[in-house]
């Protein structure tokens, strides 16, 4: 399925945008995640990330990498749908899909000046060494309490149950 959103770009296109920003004395910010069921916590987080620089690239895990990380029942929404929705947000300038377990390789190719991760990842930020070695910074974002895809799915199952959710 072809996604028709000009914000969805290749890694090479994201790197070219980074190079344009650097030439203008501006900063590219990178963050990543599954962003399966978009919720308030995601939007707050992405707005925070965007405010750390001049443009934001969001790396989105492919369906296969989400299944590898979250289990066979995830993602709920396809990679194309997740990328399209994220690309529709004002805070997001570019979306790049990636299939690795970690974003380290994509970060090394794009070379953002700022890397943002949620504070819940403070123990390990994939790509930290790449960004810091190249003079960039890592910023940890506070999370919105009680807002997560897992809690959203759990709430749906509590209200509708597996059978009720399937009846829609």
Secondary structure as GFF3:
##gff-version 3
##sequence-region A 1 168
A	DSSP	alpha_helix	11	23	.	.	.	ID=ss1
A	DSSP	beta_strand	28	33	.	.	.	ID=ss2
A	DSSP	alpha_helix	40	50	.	.	.	ID=ss3
A	DSSP	beta_strand	55	61	.	.	.	ID=ss4
A	DSSP	alpha_helix	63	70	.	.	.	ID=ss5
A	DSSP	alpha_helix	79	87	.	.	.	ID=ss6
A	DSSP	beta_strand	94	98	.	.	.	ID=ss7
A	DSSP	alpha_helix	104	110	.	.	.	ID=ss8
A	DSSP	beta_strand	114	118	.	.	.	ID=ss9
A	DSSP	three_ten_helix	119	121	.	.	.	ID=ss10
A	DSSP	alpha_helix	128	133	.	.	.	ID=ss11
A	DSSP	beta_strand	137	141	.	.	.	ID=ss12
A	DSSP	alpha_helix	149	167	.	.	.	ID=ss13
###
